Amino acid sequence: MTGKQEAPVSRDDIKPMPTPQRGLTMLEAFIGLGMAYRDAGAQMLAGQAARYRHDR
């Protein structure tokens, strides 16, 4: 995901039919939670590996 967009479009052009905003935000929150869990898990595993190597 890059920070800049080539063609700025309004939100009305993106969704063709009116959908409840809560569903979209909940989906985005779920995706964000999954990415956060993945990153936290990777950091935790890296920390455990470093500690294990340090103890050996």
C-alpha positions as CSV (number, residue, x, y, z in Angstrom):
1,M,0.0,0.0,0.0
2,T,1.5,3.3,-1.1
3,G,0.7,6.6,0.5
4,K,0.0,8.4,-2.8
5,Q,-2.7,7.8,-5.4
6,E,-2.3,8.5,-9.1
7,A,-5.9,9.5,-9.7
8,P,-7.8,11.0,-6.7
9,V,-11.4,9.8,-6.8
10,S,-14.3,10.7,-4.5
11,R,-15.9,8.1,-2.2
12,D,-19.2,8.3,-4.3
13,D,-17.3,7.0,-7.4
14,I,-15.9,4.0,-5.5
15,K,-19.0,2.4,-4.2
16,P,-21.7,1.9,-6.9
17,M,-24.5,1.0,-4.4
18,P,-25.1,2.5,-1.0
19,T,-23.6,0.1,1.6
20,P,-23.7,0.6,5.4
21,Q,-20.6,2.4,6.5
22,R,-20.3,0.2,9.6
23,G,-19.7,-2.9,7.6
24,L,-16.8,-1.3,5.7
25,T,-15.2,0.0,8.9
26,M,-15.6,-3.3,10.6
27,L,-14.0,-5.1,7.7
28,E,-11.1,-2.6,7.7
29,A,-10.8,-2.9,11.5
30,F,-10.7,-6.7,11.1
31,I,-8.0,-6.5,8.4
32,G,-6.0,-4.0,10.6
33,L,-6.3,-6.3,13.6
34,G,-5.0,-9.3,11.6
35,M,-2.0,-7.3,10.3
36,A,-1.3,-6.0,13.9
37,Y,-1.5,-9.6,15.2
38,R,0.8,-10.8,12.4
39,D,3.4,-8.1,13.1
40,A,3.2,-8.6,16.9
41,G,3.6,-12.4,16.4
42,A,6.6,-11.9,14.2
43,Q,8.2,-9.5,16.7
44,M,7.5,-11.9,19.6
45,L,9.0,-14.8,17.7
46,A,12.1,-12.8,16.8
47,G,12.5,-11.7,20.4
48,Q,12.2,-15.3,21.6
49,A,14.7,-16.5,19.0
50,A,17.2,-13.7,20.1
51,R,16.7,-14.6,23.8
52,Y,17.2,-18.3,23.0
53,R,20.4,-17.6,21.1
54,H,21.6,-15.3,23.9
55,D,21.0,-18.0,26.5
56,R,22.8,-20.7,24.6
